[in-house]
Amino acid sequence: MNIATTGKASGLTAATKGFTLAAAVTVLFNTALSWAKDAYAPLQDFMKSLTGHHWTTHGLADLVVFAGLGIVFTRTKAVGMMDAGRLVGVLTASVAVAALGLVVWFAIH
């Protein structure tokens, strides 16, 4: 919904926009890190050594990327120009690309 269809502004705050964009990037980062850990065992071993399990480290890395980018994107003016529809599209596309990427990756390995 936007001002053209409802007559009202979307009401999305800079934080909502920033963290939505951060979520889209984090989804792709998560997929890339999954590929990297699967392809390069020393990385998985290193991540395991940090917290006791590689998935724990993986989750913490995702959290740091999400929070860090969310703060950065919230403070930039570029995200302020994005409307709700575009943000939904970016997030949806990133999830679709990540899902397809994981399906293909694990199908060939």
Backbone as JSON Lines, residues from 0, in Angstrom:
{"i":0,"aa":"M","n":[0.83,-1.16,0.0],"ca":[0.0,0.0,0.0],"c":[0.89,1.24,0.0]}
{"i":1,"aa":"N","n":[0.47,2.2,-0.72],"ca":[1.22,3.45,-0.76],"c":[0.27,4.62,-0.84]}
{"i":2,"aa":"I","n":[0.84,5.78,-0.87],"ca":[0.03,7.0,-0.86],"c":[-0.87,7.09,-2.1]}
{"i":3,"aa":"A","n":[-0.42,6.51,-3.21],"ca":[-1.22,6.57,-4.44],"c":[-2.49,5.73,-4.34]}
{"i":4,"aa":"T","n":[-2.42,4.61,-3.61],"ca":[-3.58,3.73,-3.54],"c":[-4.44,3.95,-2.3]}
{"i":5,"aa":"T","n":[-3.83,4.47,-1.23],"ca":[-4.59,4.61,0.01],"c":[-4.84,6.06,0.39]}
{"i":6,"aa":"G","n":[-4.08,6.97,-0.2],"ca":[-4.2,8.36,0.2],"c":[-3.43,8.68,1.46]}
{"i":7,"aa":"K","n":[-2.73,7.67,2.02],"ca":[-1.94,7.85,3.23],"c":[-0.5,7.45,2.94]}
{"i":8,"aa":"A","n":[0.43,8.08,3.63],"ca":[1.83,7.69,3.52],"c":[2.01,6.32,4.15]}
{"i":9,"aa":"S","n":[3.04,5.59,3.73],"ca":[3.25,4.22,4.22],"c":[3.54,4.18,5.7]}
{"i":10,"aa":"G","n":[4.11,5.24,6.25],"ca":[4.39,5.26,7.67],"c":[5.6,4.45,8.07]}
{"i":11,"aa":"L","n":[6.39,3.99,7.1],"ca":[7.59,3.25,7.43],"c":[8.65,4.2,7.96]}
{"i":12,"aa":"T","n":[9.24,3.84,9.06],"ca":[10.3,4.65,9.63],"c":[11.63,4.31,8.96]}
{"i":13,"aa":"A","n":[12.61,5.15,9.18],"ca":[13.95,4.88,8.65],"c":[14.47,3.56,9.2]}
{"i":14,"aa":"A","n":[14.19,3.27,10.45],"ca":[14.64,2.01,11.06],"c":[13.97,0.81,10.39]}
{"i":15,"aa":"T","n":[12.68,0.91,10.12],"ca":[11.98,-0.19,9.45],"c":[12.6,-0.44,8.08]}
{"i":16,"aa":"K","n":[12.83,0.63,7.34],"ca":[13.42,0.49,6.01],"c":[14.85,-0.05,6.11]}
{"i":17,"aa":"G","n":[15.62,0.51,7.02],"ca":[17.02,0.09,7.15],"c":[17.16,-1.37,7.54]}
{"i":18,"aa":"F","n":[16.35,-1.81,8.49],"ca":[16.47,-3.19,8.94],"c":[15.82,-4.17,7.97]}
{"i":19,"aa":"T","n":[14.87,-3.73,7.17],"ca":[14.34,-4.6,6.11],"c":[15.41,-4.84,5.06]}
{"i":20,"aa":"L","n":[16.1,-3.79,4.67],"ca":[17.19,-3.94,3.7],"c":[18.31,-4.78,4.3]}
{"i":21,"aa":"A","n":[18.61,-4.59,5.57],"ca":[19.63,-5.4,6.24],"c":[19.23,-6.87,6.25]}
{"i":22,"aa":"A","n":[17.96,-7.15,6.43],"ca":[17.49,-8.54,6.41],"c":[17.73,-9.17,5.04]}
{"i":23,"aa":"A","n":[17.48,-8.4,3.99],"ca":[17.69,-8.92,2.63],"c":[19.16,-9.27,2.41]}
{"i":24,"aa":"V","n":[20.05,-8.41,2.84],"ca":[21.48,-8.67,2.67],"c":[21.91,-9.84,3.56]}
{"i":25,"aa":"T","n":[21.39,-9.9,4.78],"ca":[21.75,-10.96,5.71],"c":[21.32,-12.33,5.2]}
{"i":26,"aa":"V","n":[20.18,-12.4,4.54],"ca":[19.72,-13.66,3.96],"c":[20.75,-14.16,2.94]}
{"i":27,"aa":"L","n":[21.24,-13.26,2.11],"ca":[22.24,-13.64,1.1],"c":[23.58,-13.99,1.76]}
{"i":28,"aa":"F","n":[23.97,-13.23,2.77],"ca":[25.19,-13.53,3.52],"c":[25.1,-14.92,4.15]}
{"i":29,"aa":"N","n":[23.96,-15.23,4.74],"ca":[23.74,-16.52,5.37],"c":[23.96,-17.66,4.38]}
{"i":30,"aa":"T","n":[23.43,-17.49,3.19],"ca":[23.58,-18.51,2.15],"c":[25.04,-18.64,1.73]}
{"i":31,"aa":"A","n":[25.69,-17.53,1.5],"ca":[27.1,-17.56,1.09],"c":[27.97,-18.21,2.17]}
{"i":32,"aa":"L","n":[27.71,-17.9,3.42],"ca":[28.49,-18.5,4.51],"c":[28.22,-20.0,4.6]}
{"i":33,"aa":"S","n":[27.0,-20.42,4.34],"ca":[26.69,-21.86,4.32],"c":[27.49,-22.56,3.24]}
{"i":34,"aa":"W","n":[27.53,-21.95,2.05],"ca":[28.32,-22.53,0.96],"c":[29.79,-22.6,1.35]}
{"i":35,"aa":"A","n":[30.31,-21.51,1.89],"ca":[31.73,-21.45,2.23],"c":[32.1,-22.5,3.27]}
{"i":36,"aa":"K","n":[31.27,-22.65,4.3],"ca":[31.55,-23.66,5.33],"c":[31.51,-25.07,4.76]}
{"i":37,"aa":"D","n":[30.58,-25.3,3.87],"ca":[30.46,-26.62,3.27],"c":[31.61,-26.93,2.32]}
{"i":38,"aa":"A","n":[32.1,-25.93,1.64],"ca":[33.16,-26.12,0.64],"c":[34.55,-26.11,1.25]}
{"i":39,"aa":"Y","n":[34.72,-25.46,2.39],"ca":[36.05,-25.28,2.96],"c":[36.02,-25.7,4.44]}
{"i":40,"aa":"A","n":[36.38,-26.95,4.68],"ca":[36.3,-27.52,6.03],"c":[37.08,-26.73,7.09]}
{"i":41,"aa":"P","n":[38.26,-26.18,6.75],"ca":[38.96,-25.4,7.79],"c":[38.14,-24.21,8.31]}
{"i":42,"aa":"L","n":[37.32,-23.61,7.47],"ca":[36.46,-22.52,7.93],"c":[35.44,-23.05,8.93]}
{"i":43,"aa":"Q","n":[34.84,-24.17,8.61],"ca":[33.86,-24.75,9.53],"c":[34.54,-25.12,10.85]}
{"i":44,"aa":"D","n":[35.75,-25.68,10.78],"ca":[36.47,-26.03,12.01],"c":[36.81,-24.79,12.83]}
{"i":45,"aa":"F","n":[37.21,-23.73,12.15],"ca":[37.52,-22.47,12.84],"c":[36.27,-21.93,13.52]}
{"i":46,"aa":"M","n":[35.17,-21.94,12.81],"ca":[33.92,-21.43,13.39],"c":[33.5,-22.28,14.59]}
{"i":47,"aa":"K","n":[33.72,-23.58,14.5],"ca":[33.4,-24.46,15.62],"c":[34.27,-24.15,16.82]}
{"i":48,"aa":"S","n":[35.53,-23.8,16.58],"ca":[36.45,-23.51,17.68],"c":[36.07,-22.23,18.43]}
{"i":49,"aa":"L","n":[35.36,-21.34,17.78],"ca":[35.0,-20.06,18.41],"c":[33.91,-20.19,19.46]}
{"i":50,"aa":"T","n":[32.9,-21.01,19.19],"ca":[31.74,-21.09,20.11],"c":[31.37,-22.51,20.51]}
{"i":51,"aa":"G","n":[32.07,-23.49,19.99],"ca":[31.75,-24.87,20.31],"c":[30.95,-25.58,19.22]}
{"i":52,"aa":"H","n":[30.29,-24.81,18.36],"ca":[29.57,-25.4,17.23],"c":[29.53,-24.38,16.1]}
{"i":53,"aa":"H","n":[29.77,-24.86,14.89],"ca":[29.83,-23.93,13.75],"c":[28.51,-23.22,13.49]}
{"i":54,"aa":"W","n":[27.39,-23.86,13.81],"ca":[26.1,-23.2,13.58],"c":[25.86,-22.07,14.58]}
{"i":55,"aa":"T","n":[26.4,-22.2,15.77],"ca":[26.29,-21.12,16.76],"c":[27.04,-19.9,16.26]}
{"i":56,"aa":"T","n":[28.26,-20.12,15.79],"ca":[29.06,-19.02,15.24],"c":[28.38,-18.43,14.02]}
{"i":57,"aa":"H","n":[27.83,-19.28,13.19],"ca":[27.13,-18.85,11.98],"c":[25.97,-17.92,12.36]}
{"i":58,"aa":"G","n":[25.18,-18.33,13.32],"ca":[24.06,-17.51,13.77],"c":[24.5,-16.18,14.34]}
{"i":59,"aa":"L","n":[25.58,-16.19,15.11],"ca":[26.11,-14.94,15.66],"c":[26.62,-14.02,14.56]}
{"i":60,"aa":"A","n":[27.26,-14.6,13.54],"ca":[27.73,-13.79,12.41],"c":[26.54,-13.17,11.68]}
{"i":61,"aa":"D","n":[25.5,-13.94,11.48],"ca":[24.28,-13.4,10.85],"c":[23.71,-12.25,11.68]}
{"i":62,"aa":"L","n":[23.68,-12.43,12.97],"ca":[23.14,-11.39,13.86],"c":[23.98,-10.1,13.78]}
{"i":63,"aa":"V","n":[25.3,-10.25,13.75],"ca":[26.18,-9.08,13.66],"c":[25.98,-8.36,12.33]}
{"i":64,"aa":"V","n":[25.89,-9.13,11.24],"ca":[25.66,-8.52,9.92],"c":[24.32,-7.79,9.91]}
{"i":65,"aa":"F","n":[23.27,-8.45,10.4],"ca":[21.95,-7.84,10.41],"c":[21.92,-6.55,11.23]}
{"i":66,"aa":"A","n":[22.42,-6.62,12.46],"ca":[22.38,-5.45,13.33],"c":[23.27,-4.33,12.79]}
{"i":67,"aa":"G","n":[24.47,-4.69,12.35],"ca":[25.39,-3.68,11.84],"c":[24.86,-2.99,10.6]}
{"i":68,"aa":"L","n":[24.41,-3.77,9.64],"ca":[23.86,-3.16,8.43],"c":[22.56,-2.41,8.71]}
{"i":69,"aa":"G","n":[21.76,-2.93,9.62],"ca":[20.52,-2.24,9.96],"c":[20.79,-0.84,10.49]}
{"i":70,"aa":"I","n":[21.79,-0.73,11.34],"ca":[22.16,0.59,11.88],"c":[22.7,1.48,10.78]}
{"i":71,"aa":"V","n":[23.59,0.93,9.95],"ca":[24.17,1.72,8.86],"c":[23.09,2.18,7.89]}
{"i":72,"aa":"F","n":[22.24,1.25,7.45],"ca":[21.19,1.6,6.49],"c":[20.18,2.59,7.08]}
{"i":73,"aa":"T","n":[19.91,2.47,8.36],"ca":[18.97,3.39,9.0],"c":[19.49,4.82,8.95]}
{"i":74,"aa":"R","n":[20.79,4.95,9.05],"ca":[21.39,6.29,9.09],"c":[21.7,6.88,7.71]}
{"i":75,"aa":"T","n":[21.54,6.11,6.65],"ca":[21.82,6.64,5.32],"c":[20.57,7.21,4.69]}
{"i":76,"aa":"K","n":[20.76,8.14,3.82],"ca":[19.62,8.79,3.16],"c":[19.07,7.94,2.01]}
{"i":77,"aa":"A","n":[19.87,7.06,1.46],"ca":[19.44,6.25,0.32],"c":[18.24,5.38,0.65]}
{"i":78,"aa":"V","n":[18.22,4.8,1.83],"ca":[17.11,3.93,2.21],"c":[15.83,4.74,2.4]}
{"i":79,"aa":"G","n":[15.96,6.01,2.72],"ca":[14.8,6.86,2.89],"c":[14.01,7.04,1.61]}
{"i":80,"aa":"M","n":[14.66,6.86,0.47],"ca":[14.0,7.03,-0.82],"c":[13.24,5.77,-1.25]}
{"i":81,"aa":"M","n":[13.47,4.66,-0.58],"ca":[12.82,3.4,-0.97],"c":[11.41,3.34,-0.39]}
{"i":82,"aa":"D","n":[10.47,2.95,-1.23],"ca":[9.1,2.8,-0.73],"c":[8.88,1.37,-0.27]}
{"i":83,"aa":"A","n":[7.76,1.14,0.37],"ca":[7.45,-0.17,0.94],"c":[7.43,-1.26,-0.11]}
{"i":84,"aa":"G","n":[6.87,-0.98,-1.27],"ca":[6.8,-1.99,-2.33],"c":[8.17,-2.43,-2.79]}
{"i":85,"aa":"R","n":[9.06,-1.49,-2.94],"ca":[10.42,-1.83,-3.37],"c":[11.13,-2.65,-2.3]}
{"i":86,"aa":"L","n":[10.96,-2.28,-1.04],"ca":[11.59,-3.03,0.05],"c":[11.07,-4.47,0.1]}
{"i":87,"aa":"V","n":[9.78,-4.63,-0.05],"ca":[9.2,-5.98,-0.07],"c":[9.77,-6.77,-1.25]}
{"i":88,"aa":"G","n":[9.88,-6.12,-2.39],"ca":[10.44,-6.78,-3.57],"c":[11.88,-7.21,-3.37]}
{"i":89,"aa":"V","n":[12.68,-6.34,-2.78],"ca":[14.09,-6.67,-2.52],"c":[14.2,-7.83,-1.54]}
{"i":90,"aa":"L","n":[13.42,-7.78,-0.47],"ca":[13.46,-8.86,0.52],"c":[12.98,-10.17,-0.08]}
{"i":91,"aa":"T","n":[11.9,-10.13,-0.83],"ca":[11.37,-11.34,-1.47],"c":[12.37,-11.92,-2.46]}
{"i":92,"aa":"A","n":[12.98,-11.07,-3.25],"ca":[13.97,-11.53,-4.23],"c":[15.18,-12.15,-3.54]}
{"i":93,"aa":"S","n":[15.64,-11.55,-2.45],"ca":[16.8,-12.1,-1.77],"c":[16.49,-13.48,-1.17]}
{"i":94,"aa":"V","n":[15.3,-13.64,-0.63],"ca":[14.91,-14.94,-0.08],"c":[14.8,-15.97,-1.2]}
{"i":95,"aa":"A","n":[14.23,-15.59,-2.33],"ca":[14.11,-16.52,-3.46],"c":[15.48,-16.92,-3.99]}
{"i":96,"aa":"V","n":[16.38,-15.96,-4.15],"ca":[17.74,-16.26,-4.64],"c":[18.47,-17.16,-3.64]}
{"i":97,"aa":"A","n":[18.35,-16.85,-2.36],"ca":[19.02,-17.66,-1.34],"c":[18.47,-19.09,-1.32]}
{"i":98,"aa":"A","n":[17.17,-19.22,-1.39],"ca":[16.56,-20.55,-1.37],"c":[16.99,-21.36,-2.59]}
{"i":99,"aa":"L","n":[16.93,-20.74,-3.75],"ca":[17.36,-21.44,-4.96],"c":[18.85,-21.78,-4.89]}
{"i":100,"aa":"G","n":[19.63,-20.86,-4.37],"ca":[21.06,-21.11,-4.23],"c":[21.36,-22.29,-3.32]}
{"i":101,"aa":"L","n":[20.66,-22.41,-2.22],"ca":[20.87,-23.54,-1.32],"c":[20.39,-24.85,-1.94]}
{"i":102,"aa":"V","n":[19.26,-24.81,-2.62],"ca":[18.75,-26.02,-3.27],"c":[19.76,-26.52,-4.3]}
{"i":103,"aa":"V","n":[20.25,-25.62,-5.14],"ca":[21.21,-26.02,-6.17],"c":[22.51,-26.5,-5.53]}
{"i":104,"aa":"W","n":[22.99,-25.78,-4.54],"ca":[24.25,-26.14,-3.89],"c":[24.18,-27.56,-3.31]}
{"i":105,"aa":"F","n":[23.14,-27.83,-2.55],"ca":[23.06,-29.14,-1.9],"c":[22.62,-30.23,-2.86]}
{"i":106,"aa":"A","n":[22.05,-29.88,-3.99],"ca":[21.72,-30.89,-4.99],"c":[22.97,-31.39,-5.72]}
{"i":107,"aa":"I","n":[23.97,-30.5,-5.85],"ca":[25.19,-30.91,-6.57],"c":[26.28,-31.4,-5.64]}
{"i":108,"aa":"H","n":[26.08,-31.27,-4.34],"ca":[27.11,-31.75,-3.4],"c":[26.62,-32.89,-2.59]}
